[in-house]
Amino acid sequence: MENRRVLVDTSIVIDYLRRQDRPDTKFVKIFKDNELCLSAISIFELYNGATTTNKNKILKLFAMIWKLLILI
């Protein structure tokens, strides 16, 4: 199966970050088979909505885990 790009909404990312059972989520399964993308608006919403202590975590998450493609 061909690897596809999937645009992920902010609410999906927030739900994922709040969950305790992250490895078992559909989000992770989709991520394994596809290239996840965030819009510039979603990146702004996630960063702007984060607490000061979580902003560094979010930046690391963007940099380390996701192949981040900003779709404008």
ZABARO-956079 format. One record per residue: residue in three letters; x, y, z of N, C-alpha, C, O, CB in turn. Coordinates in steps of 0.05 Angstrom, whole numbers, plus 5000, padded with zeros to 4 digits. Atoms other than C-alpha are relative to their C-alpha. Glycine has a CB too. Layout:
residues N
residu = ALA | nc1 = X | nc2 = Y | nc3 = Z | cac1 = X | cac2 = Y | cac3 = Z | cc1 = X | cc2 = Y | cc3 = Z | oc1 = X | oc2 = Y | oc3 = Z | cbc1 = X | cbc2 = Y | cbc3 = Z
...
//
This chain:
residues 72
residu = MET | nc1 = 5017 | nc2 = 4976 | nc3 = 5000 | cac1 = 5000 | cac2 = 5000 | cac3 = 5000 | cc1 = 5018 | cc2 = 5025 | cc3 = 5000 | oc1 = 5038 | oc2 = 5026 | oc3 = 5014 | cbc1 = 4981 | cbc2 = 5000 | cbc3 = 5024
residu = GLU | nc1 = 4984 | nc2 = 4975 | nc3 = 5003 | cac1 = 5026 | cac2 = 5069 | cac3 = 4982 | cc1 = 4997 | cc2 = 5017 | cc3 = 5025 | oc1 = 4975 | oc2 = 5020 | oc3 = 5036 | cbc1 = 4991 | cbc2 = 5015 | cbc3 = 4975
residu = ASN | nc1 = 5000 | nc2 = 4981 | nc3 = 4978 | cac1 = 5045 | cac2 = 5117 | cac3 = 5037 | cc1 = 4985 | cc2 = 5025 | cc3 = 4992 | oc1 = 4992 | oc2 = 5037 | oc3 = 4972 | cbc1 = 5029 | cbc2 = 5006 | cbc3 = 5010
residu = ARG | nc1 = 5016 | nc2 = 4976 | nc3 = 5006 | cac1 = 4994 | cac2 = 5175 | cac3 = 5039 | cc1 = 5005 | cc2 = 5021 | cc3 = 5020 | oc1 = 5013 | oc2 = 5016 | oc3 = 5043 | cbc1 = 4971 | cbc2 = 4993 | cbc3 = 4997
residu = ARG | nc1 = 5000 | nc2 = 4978 | nc3 = 4981 | cac1 = 4994 | cac2 = 5243 | cac3 = 5070 | cc1 = 4973 | cc2 = 5004 | cc3 = 5012 | oc1 = 4953 | oc2 = 5004 | oc3 = 4997 | cbc1 = 5010 | cbc2 = 5027 | cbc3 = 4986
residu = VAL | nc1 = 5026 | nc2 = 4997 | nc3 = 4986 | cac1 = 4940 | cac2 = 5253 | cac3 = 5122 | cc1 = 5002 | cc2 = 5026 | cc3 = 5016 | oc1 = 5019 | oc2 = 5029 | oc3 = 5033 | cbc1 = 4994 | cbc2 = 4976 | cbc3 = 5018
residu = LEU | nc1 = 5001 | nc2 = 4975 | nc3 = 4985 | cac1 = 4922 | cac2 = 5323 | cac3 = 5147 | cc1 = 4985 | cc2 = 4995 | cc3 = 5026 | oc1 = 4962 | oc2 = 4987 | oc3 = 5026 | cbc1 = 4986 | cbc2 = 5022 | cbc3 = 4982
residu = VAL | nc1 = 5012 | nc2 = 5006 | nc3 = 4973 | cac1 = 4909 | cac2 = 5318 | cac3 = 5222 | cc1 = 4991 | cc2 = 5026 | cc3 = 5012 | oc1 = 5005 | oc2 = 5046 | oc3 = 5013 | cbc1 = 5022 | cbc2 = 4987 | cbc3 = 5018
residu = ASP | nc1 = 5012 | nc2 = 4976 | nc3 = 4987 | cac1 = 4863 | cac2 = 5367 | cac3 = 5257 | cc1 = 5011 | cc2 = 5003 | cc3 = 5028 | oc1 = 5019 | oc2 = 4984 | oc3 = 5041 | cbc1 = 4969 | cbc2 = 4997 | cbc3 = 5000
residu = THR | nc1 = 4990 | nc2 = 4994 | nc3 = 4974 | cac1 = 4883 | cac2 = 5401 | cac3 = 5321 | cc1 = 4987 | cc2 = 4983 | cc3 = 5022 | oc1 = 5000 | oc2 = 4974 | oc3 = 5040 | cbc1 = 4996 | cbc2 = 5030 | cbc3 = 5006
residu = SER | nc1 = 5015 | nc2 = 5015 | nc3 = 4979 | cac1 = 4829 | cac2 = 5366 | cac3 = 5362 | cc1 = 5010 | cc2 = 4971 | cc3 = 5002 | oc1 = 5010 | oc2 = 4959 | oc3 = 5023 | cbc1 = 4970 | cbc2 = 5000 | cbc3 = 4994
residu = ILE | nc1 = 4989 | nc2 = 5027 | nc3 = 5000 | cac1 = 4858 | cac2 = 5298 | cac3 = 5342 | cc1 = 5026 | cc2 = 4998 | cc3 = 5015 | oc1 = 5031 | oc2 = 4980 | oc3 = 5031 | cbc1 = 5003 | cbc2 = 4989 | cbc3 = 4971
residu = VAL | nc1 = 4974 | nc2 = 4999 | nc3 = 4986 | cac1 = 4927 | cac2 = 5317 | cac3 = 5366 | cc1 = 4996 | cc2 = 5004 | cc3 = 5030 | oc1 = 5009 | oc2 = 4991 | oc3 = 5046 | cbc1 = 5018 | cbc2 = 5022 | cbc3 = 4988
residu = ILE | nc1 = 5006 | nc2 = 4994 | nc3 = 4972 | cac1 = 4900 | cac2 = 5345 | cac3 = 5431 | cc1 = 4990 | cc2 = 4974 | cc3 = 5014 | oc1 = 4999 | oc2 = 4968 | oc3 = 5036 | cbc1 = 4980 | cbc2 = 5023 | cbc3 = 5004
residu = ASP | nc1 = 5010 | nc2 = 5025 | nc3 = 4989 | cac1 = 4861 | cac2 = 5281 | cac3 = 5443 | cc1 = 5022 | cc2 = 4979 | cc3 = 5004 | oc1 = 5023 | oc2 = 4966 | oc3 = 5025 | cbc1 = 4978 | cbc2 = 4988 | cbc3 = 4982
residu = TYR | nc1 = 4977 | nc2 = 5019 | nc3 = 4998 | cac1 = 4923 | cac2 = 5239 | cac3 = 5430 | cc1 = 5018 | cc2 = 5008 | cc3 = 5023 | oc1 = 5026 | oc2 = 4990 | oc3 = 5039 | cbc1 = 5016 | cbc2 = 5000 | cbc3 = 4974
residu = LEU | nc1 = 4982 | nc2 = 4991 | nc3 = 4979 | cac1 = 4966 | cac2 = 5281 | cac3 = 5477 | cc1 = 4988 | cc2 = 4996 | cc3 = 5028 | oc1 = 5003 | oc2 = 4992 | oc3 = 5047 | cbc1 = 5007 | cbc2 = 5029 | cbc3 = 4996
residu = ARG | nc1 = 5013 | nc2 = 5004 | nc3 = 4974 | cac1 = 4915 | cac2 = 5274 | cac3 = 5533 | cc1 = 4996 | cc2 = 4971 | cc3 = 5009 | oc1 = 4991 | oc2 = 4965 | oc3 = 5032 | cbc1 = 4973 | cbc2 = 5013 | cbc3 = 5000
residu = ARG | nc1 = 5005 | nc2 = 5028 | nc3 = 4995 | cac1 = 4909 | cac2 = 5199 | cac3 = 5528 | cc1 = 5023 | cc2 = 4987 | cc3 = 5015 | oc1 = 5046 | oc2 = 4995 | oc3 = 5012 | cbc1 = 4995 | cbc2 = 4985 | cbc3 = 4974
residu = GLN | nc1 = 4980 | nc2 = 5016 | nc3 = 4986 | cac1 = 4946 | cac2 = 5150 | cac3 = 5573 | cc1 = 5009 | cc2 = 4976 | cc3 = 4984 | oc1 = 5031 | oc2 = 4966 | oc3 = 4987 | cbc1 = 4988 | cbc2 = 4991 | cbc3 = 5028
residu = ASP | nc1 = 4995 | nc2 = 5024 | nc3 = 5015 | cac1 = 4942 | cac2 = 5091 | cac3 = 5525 | cc1 = 5009 | cc2 = 5007 | cc3 = 4971 | oc1 = 4998 | oc2 = 4996 | oc3 = 4952 | cbc1 = 4975 | cbc2 = 4982 | cbc3 = 4999
residu = ARG | nc1 = 4993 | nc2 = 4990 | nc3 = 5026 | cac1 = 4977 | cac2 = 5126 | cac3 = 5467 | cc1 = 5009 | cc2 = 4978 | cc3 = 4980 | oc1 = 5001 | oc2 = 4980 | oc3 = 4957 | cbc1 = 5023 | cbc2 = 5019 | cbc3 = 5003
residu = PRO | nc1 = 4992 | nc2 = 5020 | nc3 = 5020 | cac1 = 5010 | cac2 = 5064 | cac3 = 5435 | cc1 = 4977 | cc2 = 4984 | cc3 = 4988 | oc1 = 4980 | oc2 = 4973 | oc3 = 4966 | cbc1 = 5019 | cbc2 = 4981 | cbc3 = 5012
residu = ASP | nc1 = 5023 | nc2 = 5016 | nc3 = 5009 | cac1 = 4942 | cac2 = 5031 | cac3 = 5427 | cc1 = 4979 | cc2 = 5016 | cc3 = 4984 | oc1 = 4958 | oc2 = 5005 | oc3 = 4976 | cbc1 = 4986 | cbc2 = 4987 | cbc3 = 5023
residu = THR | nc1 = 5020 | nc2 = 4984 | nc3 = 5013 | cac1 = 4907 | cac2 = 5088 | cac3 = 5392 | cc1 = 5000 | cc2 = 4997 | cc3 = 4970 | oc1 = 5020 | oc2 = 4989 | oc3 = 4958 | cbc1 = 5004 | cbc2 = 5030 | cbc3 = 5007
residu = LYS | nc1 = 5002 | nc2 = 5001 | nc3 = 5029 | cac1 = 4883 | cac2 = 5091 | cac3 = 5320 | cc1 = 5020 | cc2 = 5021 | cc3 = 4988 | oc1 = 5030 | oc2 = 5017 | oc3 = 4966 | cbc1 = 4972 | cbc2 = 5006 | cbc3 = 4990
residu = PHE | nc1 = 4982 | nc2 = 4979 | nc3 = 5009 | cac1 = 4925 | cac2 = 5154 | cac3 = 5314 | cc1 = 5028 | cc2 = 4989 | cc3 = 4994 | oc1 = 5040 | oc2 = 4995 | oc3 = 4973 | cbc1 = 5002 | cbc2 = 5022 | cbc3 = 5021
residu = VAL | nc1 = 4974 | nc2 = 5012 | nc3 = 5003 | cac1 = 4989 | cac2 = 5114 | cac3 = 5323 | cc1 = 5000 | cc2 = 4980 | cc3 = 4976 | oc1 = 5019 | oc2 = 4979 | oc3 = 4961 | cbc1 = 5009 | cbc2 = 4985 | cbc3 = 5026
residu = LYS | nc1 = 5002 | nc2 = 5019 | nc3 = 5022 | cac1 = 4966 | cac2 = 5060 | cac3 = 5274 | cc1 = 5000 | cc2 = 5015 | cc3 = 4973 | oc1 = 5012 | oc2 = 5006 | oc3 = 4954 | cbc1 = 4975 | cbc2 = 4983 | cbc3 = 5003
residu = ILE | nc1 = 5000 | nc2 = 4984 | nc3 = 5025 | cac1 = 4951 | cac2 = 5113 | cac3 = 5221 | cc1 = 5027 | cc2 = 5012 | cc3 = 4995 | oc1 = 5036 | oc2 = 5013 | oc3 = 4972 | cbc1 = 4979 | cbc2 = 5023 | cbc3 = 5002
residu = PHE | nc1 = 4974 | nc2 = 4988 | nc3 = 5003 | cac1 = 5018 | cac2 = 5146 | cac3 = 5234 | cc1 = 5020 | cc2 = 4980 | cc3 = 4989 | oc1 = 5038 | oc2 = 4988 | oc3 = 4974 | cbc1 = 5010 | cbc2 = 5010 | cbc3 = 5027
residu = LYS | nc1 = 4981 | nc2 = 5021 | nc3 = 5010 | cac1 = 5055 | cac2 = 5080 | cac3 = 5221 | cc1 = 4997 | cc2 = 4996 | cc3 = 4970 | oc1 = 5017 | oc2 = 4989 | oc3 = 4957 | cbc1 = 4995 | cbc2 = 4974 | cbc3 = 5015
residu = ASP | nc1 = 5005 | nc2 = 5006 | nc3 = 5028 | cac1 = 5023 | cac2 = 5073 | cac3 = 5153 | cc1 = 4999 | cc2 = 5024 | cc3 = 4981 | oc1 = 4999 | oc2 = 5022 | oc3 = 4957 | cbc1 = 4974 | cbc2 = 4985 | cbc3 = 4997
residu = ASN | nc1 = 5003 | nc2 = 4975 | nc3 = 5016 | cac1 = 5019 | cac2 = 5146 | cac3 = 5130 | cc1 = 5018 | cc2 = 5022 | cc3 = 5010 | oc1 = 5029 | oc2 = 5020 | oc3 = 5032 | cbc1 = 4971 | cbc2 = 5009 | cbc3 = 5000
residu = GLU | nc1 = 4985 | nc2 = 4976 | nc3 = 4993 | cac1 = 5055 | cac2 = 5212 | cac3 = 5132 | cc1 = 4980 | cc2 = 5020 | cc3 = 5011 | oc1 = 4964 | oc2 = 5030 | oc3 = 4996 | cbc1 = 5017 | cbc2 = 5011 | cbc3 = 4976
residu = LEU | nc1 = 5019 | nc2 = 4981 | nc3 = 4988 | cac1 = 5018 | cac2 = 5257 | cac3 = 5181 | cc1 = 5010 | cc2 = 5029 | cc3 = 4995 | oc1 = 5034 | oc2 = 5035 | oc3 = 4996 | cbc1 = 4997 | cbc2 = 4995 | cbc3 = 5030
residu = CYS | nc1 = 4994 | nc2 = 4972 | nc3 = 5006 | cac1 = 5014 | cac2 = 5331 | cac3 = 5165 | cc1 = 4983 | cc2 = 5018 | cc3 = 5018 | oc1 = 4961 | oc2 = 5011 | oc3 = 5025 | cbc1 = 4996 | cbc2 = 5007 | cbc3 = 4970
residu = LEU | nc1 = 5015 | nc2 = 4980 | nc3 = 4985 | cac1 = 4993 | cac2 = 5392 | cac3 = 5205 | cc1 = 5000 | cc2 = 5026 | cc3 = 4984 | oc1 = 5020 | oc2 = 5032 | oc3 = 4971 | cbc1 = 5012 | cbc2 = 5004 | cbc3 = 5028
residu = SER | nc1 = 5001 | nc2 = 4974 | nc3 = 5013 | cac1 = 4970 | cac2 = 5458 | cac3 = 5177 | cc1 = 5014 | cc2 = 5020 | cc3 = 5018 | oc1 = 5018 | oc2 = 5015 | oc3 = 5042 | cbc1 = 4971 | cbc2 = 5008 | cbc3 = 4994
residu = ALA | nc1 = 4987 | nc2 = 4979 | nc3 = 4984 | cac1 = 5004 | cac2 = 5522 | cac3 = 5199 | cc1 = 4981 | cc2 = 5009 | cc3 = 5022 | oc1 = 4990 | oc2 = 5017 | oc3 = 5043 | cbc1 = 5008 | cbc2 = 5024 | cbc3 = 4981
residu = ILE | nc1 = 5020 | nc2 = 4992 | nc3 = 4980 | cac1 = 4939 | cac2 = 5539 | cac3 = 5235 | cc1 = 5000 | cc2 = 4981 | cc3 = 5024 | oc1 = 4999 | oc2 = 4989 | oc3 = 5047 | cbc1 = 4972 | cbc2 = 5002 | cbc3 = 4987
residu = SER | nc1 = 4999 | nc2 = 5020 | nc3 = 4978 | cac1 = 4941 | cac2 = 5474 | cac3 = 5275 | cc1 = 5025 | cc2 = 5003 | cc3 = 5017 | oc1 = 5024 | oc2 = 5001 | oc3 = 5041 | cbc1 = 4998 | cbc2 = 4972 | cbc3 = 4988
residu = ILE | nc1 = 4975 | nc2 = 4996 | nc3 = 4985 | cac1 = 5013 | cac2 = 5486 | cac3 = 5294 | cc1 = 4997 | cc2 = 5025 | cc3 = 5019 | oc1 = 5005 | oc2 = 5024 | oc3 = 5042 | cbc1 = 5024 | cbc2 = 5004 | cbc3 = 4981
residu = PHE | nc1 = 5005 | nc2 = 4976 | nc3 = 4984 | cac1 = 4994 | cac2 = 5556 | cac3 = 5318 | cc1 = 4982 | cc2 = 4994 | cc3 = 5023 | oc1 = 4987 | oc2 = 5002 | oc3 = 5046 | cbc1 = 4989 | cbc2 = 5023 | cbc3 = 4983
residu = GLU | nc1 = 5020 | nc2 = 5006 | nc3 = 4979 | cac1 = 4934 | cac2 = 5530 | cac3 = 5357 | cc1 = 5013 | cc2 = 4983 | cc3 = 5022 | oc1 = 5008 | oc2 = 4988 | oc3 = 5046 | cbc1 = 4976 | cbc2 = 4986 | cbc3 = 4988
residu = LEU | nc1 = 4988 | nc2 = 5018 | nc3 = 4980 | cac1 = 4974 | cac2 = 5475 | cac3 = 5392 | cc1 = 5021 | cc2 = 5015 | cc3 = 5016 | oc1 = 5021 | oc2 = 5013 | oc3 = 5041 | cbc1 = 5014 | cbc2 = 4977 | cbc3 = 4986
residu = TYR | nc1 = 4979 | nc2 = 4986 | nc3 = 4985 | cac1 = 5032 | cac2 = 5520 | cac3 = 5410 | cc1 = 4988 | cc2 = 5022 | cc3 = 5017 | oc1 = 4996 | oc2 = 5026 | oc3 = 5040 | cbc1 = 5020 | cbc2 = 5012 | cbc3 = 4981
residu = ASN | nc1 = 5012 | nc2 = 4978 | nc3 = 4986 | cac1 = 4988 | cac2 = 5579 | cac3 = 5431 | cc1 = 4983 | cc2 = 4990 | cc3 = 5023 | oc1 = 4981 | oc2 = 5004 | oc3 = 5044 | cbc1 = 4983 | cbc2 = 5016 | cbc3 = 4981
residu = GLY | nc1 = 5017 | nc2 = 5011 | nc3 = 4979 | cac1 = 4942 | cac2 = 5535 | cac3 = 5473 | cc1 = 5015 | cc2 = 4985 | cc3 = 5022 | oc1 = 5003 | oc2 = 4978 | oc3 = 5042 | cbc1 = 4980 | cbc2 = 4982 | cbc3 = 4988
residu = ALA | nc1 = 4984 | nc2 = 5016 | nc3 = 4981 | cac1 = 4998 | cac2 = 5500 | cac3 = 5510 | cc1 = 5008 | cc2 = 5018 | cc3 = 5024 | oc1 = 5012 | oc2 = 5042 | oc3 = 5021 | cbc1 = 5025 | cbc2 = 4988 | cbc3 = 4987
residu = THR | nc1 = 4989 | nc2 = 4985 | nc3 = 4977 | cac1 = 5020 | cac2 = 5520 | cac3 = 5579 | cc1 = 5029 | cc2 = 5005 | cc3 = 4995 | oc1 = 5042 | oc2 = 4992 | oc3 = 4978 | cbc1 = 4995 | cbc2 = 4984 | cbc3 = 5027
residu = THR | nc1 = 4972 | nc2 = 4993 | nc3 = 5003 | cac1 = 5089 | cac2 = 5550 | cac3 = 5586 | cc1 = 5018 | cc2 = 4975 | cc3 = 5002 | oc1 = 5036 | oc2 = 4972 | oc3 = 4986 | cbc1 = 5008 | cbc2 = 5021 | cbc3 = 5020
residu = THR | nc1 = 4983 | nc2 = 5023 | nc3 = 4996 | cac1 = 5119 | cac2 = 5485 | cac3 = 5611 | cc1 = 4996 | cc2 = 4979 | cc3 = 4977 | oc1 = 5014 | oc2 = 4964 | oc3 = 4971 | cbc1 = 4994 | cbc2 = 4986 | cbc3 = 5027
residu = ASN | nc1 = 5005 | nc2 = 5019 | nc3 = 5021 | cac1 = 5087 | cac2 = 5445 | cac3 = 5555 | cc1 = 5009 | cc2 = 5009 | cc3 = 4972 | oc1 = 5011 | oc2 = 4993 | oc3 = 4954 | cbc1 = 4970 | cbc2 = 4993 | cbc3 = 4998
residu = LYS | nc1 = 4992 | nc2 = 4990 | nc3 = 5026 | cac1 = 5110 | cac2 = 5490 | cac3 = 5498 | cc1 = 5026 | cc2 = 4986 | cc3 = 4991 | oc1 = 5029 | oc2 = 4980 | oc3 = 4967 | cbc1 = 5004 | cbc2 = 5030 | cbc3 = 5001
residu = ASN | nc1 = 4976 | nc2 = 5014 | nc3 = 5008 | cac1 = 5179 | cac2 = 5458 | cac3 = 5499 | cc1 = 4995 | cc2 = 4972 | cc3 = 4992 | oc1 = 5007 | oc2 = 4961 | oc3 = 4973 | cbc1 = 5021 | cbc2 = 5001 | cbc3 = 5023
residu = LYS | nc1 = 5007 | nc2 = 5028 | nc3 = 5006 | cac1 = 5148 | cac2 = 5389 | cac3 = 5499 | cc1 = 4988 | cc2 = 4999 | cc3 = 4972 | oc1 = 4993 | oc2 = 4981 | oc3 = 4956 | cbc1 = 4980 | cbc2 = 4989 | cbc3 = 5020
residu = ILE | nc1 = 5013 | nc2 = 5000 | nc3 = 5027 | cac1 = 5106 | cac2 = 5407 | cac3 = 5438 | cc1 = 5020 | cc2 = 5005 | cc3 = 4978 | oc1 = 5019 | oc2 = 4992 | oc3 = 4957 | cbc1 = 4978 | cbc2 = 5022 | cbc3 = 4999
residu = LEU | nc1 = 4979 | nc2 = 4995 | nc3 = 5020 | cac1 = 5166 | cac2 = 5435 | cac3 = 5401 | cc1 = 5017 | cc2 = 4975 | cc3 = 4995 | oc1 = 5024 | oc2 = 4969 | oc3 = 4973 | cbc1 = 5017 | cbc2 = 5024 | cbc3 = 5008
residu = LYS | nc1 = 4985 | nc2 = 5025 | nc3 = 5003 | cac1 = 5205 | cac2 = 5371 | cac3 = 5415 | cc1 = 4984 | cc2 = 4979 | cc3 = 4986 | oc1 = 4995 | oc2 = 4964 | oc3 = 4969 | cbc1 = 5008 | cbc2 = 4990 | cbc3 = 5028
residu = LEU | nc1 = 5017 | nc2 = 5020 | nc3 = 5014 | cac1 = 5146 | cac2 = 5329 | cac3 = 5393 | cc1 = 5000 | cc2 = 5006 | cc3 = 4970 | oc1 = 5002 | oc2 = 4987 | oc3 = 4954 | cbc1 = 4971 | cbc2 = 5002 | cbc3 = 5012
residu = PHE | nc1 = 5000 | nc2 = 4993 | nc3 = 5029 | cac1 = 5143 | cac2 = 5367 | cac3 = 5327 | cc1 = 5027 | cc2 = 4992 | cc3 = 4988 | oc1 = 5027 | oc2 = 4981 | oc3 = 4966 | cbc1 = 4995 | cbc2 = 5030 | cbc3 = 4997
residu = ALA | nc1 = 4973 | nc2 = 5004 | nc3 = 5011 | cac1 = 5218 | cac2 = 5361 | cac3 = 5317 | cc1 = 5008 | cc2 = 4971 | cc3 = 4999 | oc1 = 5021 | oc2 = 4962 | oc3 = 4980 | cbc1 = 5020 | cbc2 = 5015 | cbc3 = 5016
residu = MET | nc1 = 4990 | nc2 = 5027 | nc3 = 4998 | cac1 = 5229 | cac2 = 5289 | cac3 = 5339 | cc1 = 4982 | cc2 = 4978 | cc3 = 4989 | oc1 = 4992 | oc2 = 4959 | oc3 = 4977 | cbc1 = 5006 | cbc2 = 4995 | cbc3 = 5029
residu = ILE | nc1 = 5017 | nc2 = 5022 | nc3 = 5006 | cac1 = 5168 | cac2 = 5247 | cac3 = 5326 | cc1 = 4988 | cc2 = 5003 | cc3 = 4972 | oc1 = 4988 | oc2 = 4984 | oc3 = 4956 | cbc1 = 4978 | cbc2 = 4998 | cbc3 = 5020
residu = TRP | nc1 = 5014 | nc2 = 4997 | nc3 = 5025 | cac1 = 5131 | cac2 = 5276 | cac3 = 5267 | cc1 = 5018 | cc2 = 5009 | cc3 = 4977 | oc1 = 5036 | oc2 = 5025 | oc3 = 4982 | cbc1 = 4977 | cbc2 = 5019 | cbc3 = 5003
residu = LYS | nc1 = 4989 | nc2 = 4989 | nc3 = 5024 | cac1 = 5154 | cac2 = 5286 | cac3 = 5197 | cc1 = 4982 | cc2 = 5024 | cc3 = 4993 | oc1 = 4962 | oc2 = 5021 | oc3 = 4979 | cbc1 = 5003 | cbc2 = 4979 | cbc3 = 4975
residu = LEU | nc1 = 5019 | nc2 = 4977 | nc3 = 5000 | cac1 = 5124 | cac2 = 5355 | cac3 = 5200 | cc1 = 5001 | cc2 = 5014 | cc3 = 4973 | oc1 = 5022 | oc2 = 5025 | oc3 = 4965 | cbc1 = 5007 | cbc2 = 5020 | cbc3 = 5022
residu = LEU | nc1 = 5004 | nc2 = 4985 | nc3 = 5025 | cac1 = 5099 | cac2 = 5384 | cac3 = 5135 | cc1 = 4980 | cc2 = 5021 | cc3 = 5005 | oc1 = 4957 | oc2 = 5016 | oc3 = 5013 | cbc1 = 4991 | cbc2 = 4981 | cbc3 = 4976
residu = ILE | nc1 = 5019 | nc2 = 4978 | nc3 = 4996 | cac1 = 5068 | cac2 = 5452 | cac3 = 5140 | cc1 = 4986 | cc2 = 5005 | cc3 = 4974 | oc1 = 4998 | oc2 = 5012 | oc3 = 4954 | cbc1 = 5015 | cbc2 = 5025 | cbc3 = 5011
residu = LEU | nc1 = 5016 | nc2 = 4996 | nc3 = 5024 | cac1 = 5012 | cac2 = 5458 | cac3 = 5091 | cc1 = 4987 | cc2 = 5028 | cc3 = 5001 | oc1 = 4972 | oc2 = 5034 | oc3 = 5020 | cbc1 = 4978 | cbc2 = 4978 | cbc3 = 4997
residu = ILE | nc1 = 5010 | nc2 = 4973 | nc3 = 5000 | cac1 = 4995 | cac2 = 5529 | cac3 = 5073 | cc1 = 4979 | cc2 = 5003 | cc3 = 4978 | oc1 = 4968 | oc2 = 5025 | oc3 = 4975 | cbc1 = 5023 | cbc2 = 5021 | cbc3 = 4996
//
